[in-house]
Amino acid sequence: MATASKDTSPLYATYARANLRVKRGEGVWLYTEDGRQFLDFSGGIAVNVLGHAHPHLVEALKAQAETLWHVSNIFQIPGQERLAERLTEATFADKVFFTNSGAEALECAIKTARRYHYVNGRPEAFRLITFEGAFHGRTLATIAAGGQPKYLEGFGPKVEGFDQVPFGDLDAVRAAITDATAGILIEPLQGEGGVRSTSPEFMRALRKLCDEHGILLVLDEVQTGVGRTGRLFAHEHFGITPDIMAVAKGIGGGFPLGACLATEAAAAGMTAGTHGTTYGGNPLAMAVGNAVLDVVLAEGFLEGVREIALQFKQSLQSLAERFPEVIEEARGEGLLLGLKARVPNTSLVAEMREQSMLAAPAGDNVVRLLPPLNVTPDEVREGMERLEAAVANLSGAARKSA
Ligand SMILES: *Cc1c(COP(=O)(O)O)cnc(C)c1O
């Protein structure tokens, strides 16, 4: 039942929004209507890979806006072909379907996995093994895949076909495989779940299990993809490739864009008429997606991400050692970093905001730090100073109350 409230906003009350009205962004900085300036390490939740208003992206979007905004997917779209060619060139994939969001990329991935078995004479094999703490989006199928009760509650019967096991538990995965299993769906590093990683050995074991059972490895790289972990895609750290992969967030650099990538074999069932989208792969999105790749795929870019990420993580680890009453540990890969807090993570995010720095909370009481991939050493130093001031304030409070 709706509770009486003074909420006069015409917007759905689904977000507990911070009291901050952003007017303009530039690089790693955000400027509010009331004249405040924030260092943005929330990065639109791993979206703004090149920061705000990156000149190359702005230019690409402007040029496309003056040429052609939209044509239906019943026509050929050259920008789509180009972006798909570049993505398949740079990855394991042979085929790409473009979407507007991460959840839609996952929907396409799930449908692709099911169709693969259907056209191979195993229509009963439609189930995916998923992991506790996962986040795959907010559509009916993706909340079922994520399996989190707080997102499922009140939305009717859970979509059938997802079997959840503990994150990183290989025996549980093995035990969950049946004749009805289509594949395994996993984030190489859980973002919303709290910047939680498994191990390269676990990821490689999943690949092996899939091969042994003739099932598909489906990776959700919506948050980890497009350079975020210091490689173009996180699975490159493990020396394995998936059969299907969902991508979004960073690939559009702030423009709504997602993609489902697959091998030729895995995508074999997705024939004419089996799937569709009105906006997915729209010329505006393709122009921006291609511009993002211009930068991320440029010689030396990802190497730079790995270098600065290493410095940043070392600084975070040192901070955690100096303030153990506030921070339990620093974790994560590349520029998808997290601080597991000993105070409520929301308190740390709020205290950071007092220091004019933005970060994103995550599960497992973690604060995520997601600066743009082109963040400079000076900006990281600036971030560390603000973060340390916030942590020191909370530490003072913690010591007083102890
Ligand atoms: C954000 C996210 C999604 C959902 O993406 P939307 O664009 O919000 O639909 C799915 N999977 C992961 C891992 C994500 O981080």
The ligand as a Tripos MOL2 file, in Angstrom:
@<TRIPOS>MOLECULE
LIG
   15    15     1     0     0
SMALL
NO_CHARGES

@<TRIPOS>ATOM
      1 C1         24.2740   -1.9620  -14.9520 C.3       1 LIG1
      2 C2         24.3290   -3.4060  -15.1720 C.ar      1 LIG1
      3 C3         23.3150   -4.0900  -15.8800 C.ar      1 LIG1
      4 C4         22.0550   -3.4090  -16.3480 C.3       1 LIG1
      5 O1         22.2990   -2.3850  -17.2430 O.3       1 LIG1
      6 P1         21.1400   -1.3220  -17.5750 P.3       1 LIG1
      7 O2         21.7220   -0.4850  -18.6560 O.co2     1 LIG1
      8 O3         20.8600   -0.5760  -16.3080 O.co2     1 LIG1
      9 O4         19.9530   -2.0960  -18.0000 O.co2     1 LIG1
     10 C5         23.4880   -5.4310  -16.1150 C.ar      1 LIG1
     11 N1         24.5810   -6.0820  -15.6880 N.ar      1 LIG1
     12 C6         25.5700   -5.4690  -14.9970 C.ar      1 LIG1
     13 C7         26.7730   -6.2500  -14.5860 C.3       1 LIG1
     14 C8         25.4710   -4.1160  -14.7140 C.ar      1 LIG1
     15 O5         26.4420   -3.5160  -14.0170 O.3       1 LIG1
@<TRIPOS>BOND
     1     1     2 1
     2     2     3 ar
     3     2    14 ar
     4     3     4 1
     5     3    10 ar
     6     4     5 1
     7     5     6 1
     8     6     7 2
     9     6     8 1
    10     6     9 1
    11    10    11 ar
    12    11    12 ar
    13    12    13 1
    14    12    14 ar
    15    14    15 1
@<TRIPOS>SUBSTRUCTURE
     1 LIG1         1 GROUP 0 **** ****
